[in-house]
Amino acid sequence: MRIEVDLDRCVGAGMCALTAPAVFTQDDDGFSVVLAGQDTAADVPPMAREAARACPVSAVSLLHED
Ligand code: SF4
């Protein structure tokens, strides 16, 4: 599983970092950053799924790597 943020969509709303602070943070401009080691975690934390749902512009993707 891979977590990606589409920065062309991200509007810096911060919902991802608020919802799953162990997975996401925000850069100086407010845009989402996946924390090191979380982007390719074998088990995506449940809160990361919630963050993907919470993003108002659907910028967070949880991708299966098969
Ligand atoms: S919730 Fe969506 S729009 Fe807001 S910072 Fe996270 S990825 Fe960007």
Residues whose N, C-alpha, C, O or C-beta is under 5 A from the ligand:
A	BS01	SF4	V5 C10 V11 G12 A13 G14 M15 C16 G30 F31 S32 C55 P56 A59 V60
